[in-house]
Structure formats: structure tokens, C-alpha cells
Amino acid sequence: PPHNGIGKAEDSLLNCTMIQPKPPKIDLERMLVYGGDALRFECKMINGEPEDELRRLVIAFYPADGEMAAFEVPIRNSGHMGGRFSEKRLLKNPDTGKYFTLSDLFVGQVITIAAQPLQIVRADERCLQFLEARPKEFPYADPVVCSKRLVPLAEHPEMQDADGLSPDRLKEIAFEAGISMVDHEIITLLRSCGIPAESESDQPKVIGPKVLECAGVLQPADS
């Protein structure tokens, strides 16, 4: 029978498959490697309701057991209290019918938790480093993979400009060429092939020649 919402679904399943239920098995190796780690993503609610436009949440993914939790950030005069939005547990992705995995979470992605659509807008530094250290598992955090997607733009004048171009402009010319870039890929390129903003009013820039060099189109001496 379907889970009734009391306790964890894994415990309920064991009650149906075993006469004498035992606790679900724990991956001890995974617990030892990732115990204590929490990867955090900031989200905004995009349900179309004006009163929810300012609501911000933090999703914490725990790689030790694959569980997730969501917390609402308190915002003054928003009309919503901060605190726990979804308790720590294995959450099912309604789009796939399977439990959420870390590969389902990246900047720019829209996920549904507690029947609310949430768009991921930011990831903390620890999370970005964790993903970048595992490029085979998370290609959107691999600067080489992201750079190679832009090889068709190698002859574009703005990609050859050593002064760089803004992230929004990069997404625009990529879209014009039929390349859909997610926000996390742009962040990866900014971290590996970009320069920070010179002032608060400026945007960071992606250096086109560095991207092409990373993709293997240009040799270091040519850039």
C-alpha cells in the first residue's frame, strides 16, 4: 500500500516485506566519507502568487544518506515566518517518481517540494567545490564540458574579445546559436574562465579566449 505519511517510507516498506521488520540498511562507507556534509542551494518560490514573490528558501542536501531538508529564510514584512519548510528525509521528485539525487539539483533548475515550485538561484561555495571535484557525475560543474558546448561560437567576435562578455550576453549568443546553457554552466565558466566585477555596479565577465582554450580550440600561446 502507499505510504501513509507517518514515519519514513523505507520503514513502512519493510513492515510489508518482512514478518519481523529490521531497520533499513545504512551505507556505512558513505556515512564515513560524507558524514556531516550538507550542500546548500538557495531557491525562490515561483508559484505566480504576488505574496510569495519575495519568499526565499534554502535546500540542504545530505550526501551521506541522500536526504533533503528545506528551510525558509525569514524576510521582514513578508508575512511568512522563517523556519523548517520540509523536514529532513528522502524526498521524491514528482517529475520522475524517484527520490531526488544530487544530479537533480543545480542552479537554474526548477524543482517541486511540498507542492511548491522552487527555482534554484544560488549554491554555496562548499556545494560548488563538491560538484567541481566530481566532474564525471556532474558535467554542468565541469569547465571542459561546459567550454566544449560553446565550440560552435569559436568564430563569434565577442568570443574572441579578450575583454570578455557578461554572463547574460553569453547566454544570449549561445541561445541564438541553438545552445541552451543552464545557469550552473555559466557559473562554472565564470569560476574557471572569468574575471570578477570591478565594482558593485558591474557584472563579472567570461573571457571568451579562455573558454576556447579550455575547450581545446585555442592553444595557450594563441590566447
C-alpha positions in Angstrom: 0.0 0.0 0.0 1.1 3.6 -0.5 3.0 5.3 2.3 0.5 7.0 4.8 2.9 9.8 5.7 3.7 8.5 9.2 7.4 7.8 9.7 9.7 7.1 6.7 8.6 5.3 3.6 11.5 2.9 3.9 10.4 1.7 7.3 6.9 1.2 6.1 8.0 -0.8 3.2 10.0 -3.2 5.4 6.8 -3.8 7.5 5.2 -5.1 4.3 8.0 -7.3 3.1 9.3 -8.8 6.4 7.4 -10.6 9.2 10.0 -9.3 11.7 11.0 -5.9 10.4 14.5 -4.7 10.7 15.8 -1.1 10.3 16.8 -0.2 6.8 20.5 -0.9 6.0 22.8 2.0 6.3 25.7 2.5 3.8 28.5 2.9 6.4 31.2 3.7 3.9 29.1 6.5 2.5 28.4 7.8 6.0 32.0 7.8 7.0 33.1 9.7 3.8 30.3 12.2 3.7 29.1 12.3 7.3 28.4 15.9 8.4 28.4 17.3 4.9 25.4 19.5 3.9 25.3 21.0 0.4 23.1 24.1 0.3 21.1 25.7 -2.5 19.2 29.0 -2.3 15.8 29.0 -4.0 12.9 31.4 -4.8 9.3 30.4 -4.9 7.8 30.8 -8.4 4.1 29.8 -7.9 2.9 33.1 -9.5 1.3 34.4 -6.3 2.3 38.0 -5.6 2.6 37.4 -1.9 5.1 34.7 -2.5 7.5 36.5 -4.8 9.9 37.5 -2.1 10.0 34.2 -0.3 13.4 32.6 -0.2 14.3 29.0 0.9 17.5 27.1 1.5 17.6 23.4 0.4 20.1 21.3 2.2 21.2 18.0 0.5 23.0 15.5 2.7 25.2 13.2 0.5 25.7 10.8 3.4 22.2 9.4 3.1 20.6 11.3 0.2 18.1 13.0 2.4 17.0 16.6 1.9 15.6 19.4 4.0 14.2 22.8 3.2 14.2 25.9 5.4 12.5 29.2 4.8 14.7 32.3 5.2 13.0 34.9 7.4 12.3 38.1 5.5 11.0 41.2 7.3 7.4 42.2 6.4 7.0 39.2 4.1 4.1 37.8 6.1 5.8 34.4 6.4 7.7 33.1 9.3 11.1 31.6 8.7 12.0 28.1 9.7 11.5 24.5 8.6 9.7 24.2 5.3 10.3 20.4 4.8 11.8 18.1 7.3 15.0 16.1 6.6 14.0 12.9 4.7 14.2 11.2 1.4 12.0 13.3 -1.0 10.5 12.1 -4.2 10.9 14.1 -7.4 7.3 14.4 -8.7 8.7 14.8 -12.3 10.4 11.4 -12.2 8.7 9.5 -9.4 12.1 8.7 -8.0 13.9 10.1 -5.0 15.8 13.3 -5.5 19.5 12.9 -6.2 22.2 15.5 -6.2 22.3 15.5 -10.0 18.7 16.8 -9.9 19.9 20.0 -8.1 21.7 22.7 -10.0 21.5 26.5 -10.4 18.7 27.4 -12.7 16.7 24.1 -12.1 13.1 24.2 -11.0 12.0 21.5 -8.5 8.8 20.9 -6.6 8.8 20.4 -2.8 5.6 20.4 -0.8 3.6 21.1 -4.0 5.5 24.4 -4.4 7.7 25.1 -7.5 11.1 26.4 -6.4 13.8 27.7 -8.7 17.4 27.3 -7.6 19.2 30.6 -7.9 22.4 30.1 -6.0 24.7 27.4 -4.4 27.1 27.9 -1.6 30.9 27.7 -2.0 31.1 24.3 -0.3 28.5 22.9 -2.7 30.2 24.3 -5.8 33.5 22.8 -4.8 31.9 19.4 -4.0 30.4 19.3 -7.5 33.5 20.5 -9.3 35.5 17.8 -7.6 33.3 15.2 -9.3 33.0 16.3 -12.9 32.1 12.9 -14.3 29.0 12.8 -12.1 28.1 16.5 -12.5 29.0 17.6 -16.1 27.4 21.1 -15.6 30.2 21.6 -13.0 33.0 20.5 -15.4 34.6 23.6 -17.1 35.9 21.4 -20.0 32.4 20.0 -20.8 30.8 23.4 -20.5 33.5 25.0 -22.7 33.2 22.4 -25.4 29.5 23.2 -25.7 30.5 26.7 -26.9 32.9 25.5 -29.6 30.3 26.4 -32.3 30.7 30.0 -31.2 34.5 30.0 -31.7 34.3 32.4 -34.7 31.9 34.8 -32.9 33.7 38.2 -32.5 32.6 38.5 -28.8 34.0 35.1 -28.0 37.4 36.3 -29.4 37.4 39.5 -27.4 40.0 39.4 -24.6 37.9 41.9 -22.5 35.2 39.2 -22.0 31.4 39.4 -22.1 28.7 39.4 -19.5 27.0 36.1 -18.4 23.7 37.4 -19.8 25.2 38.2 -23.2 27.0 34.8 -23.3 23.6 33.0 -22.7 22.1 35.2 -25.4 24.5 34.5 -28.2 24.6 30.8 -27.2 20.8 30.7 -27.5 20.9 32.4 -30.9 23.2 29.5 -32.0 20.8 26.9 -30.7 22.8 26.2 -27.5 20.7 26.3 -24.3 23.0 27.0 -21.3 21.8 26.5 -17.7 22.8 29.0 -15.1 25.1 26.5 -13.4 27.1 26.1 -16.5 27.6 29.8 -16.7 28.7 29.9 -13.1 31.2 27.1 -13.8 32.7 29.1 -16.7 32.8 32.3 -14.6 34.8 30.4 -11.9 37.2 28.9 -14.3 37.4 31.3 -17.3 36.1 34.6 -15.8 37.1 37.8 -14.1 35.2 39.3 -11.1 33.3 42.5 -11.4 35.4 45.7 -10.9 32.7 47.4 -8.9 29.3 46.7 -7.4 27.5 48.2 -10.4 29.5 46.0 -12.9 28.9 42.3 -13.8 31.6 39.6 -13.8 32.8 38.6 -17.3 33.5 35.4 -19.0 36.7 35.6 -21.1 36.0 34.0 -24.5 39.6 33.1 -25.4 40.0 31.3 -22.1 36.8 29.3 -22.7 38.1 28.3 -26.2 41.4 27.4 -24.7 39.7 25.2 -22.1 37.8 23.5 -24.9 41.0 22.8 -26.8 40.2 25.1 -29.7 43.0 27.6 -28.9 46.5 26.8 -27.6 47.7 28.9 -24.6 50.2 30.7 -26.8 47.4 31.8 -29.2 45.3 33.4 -26.5 
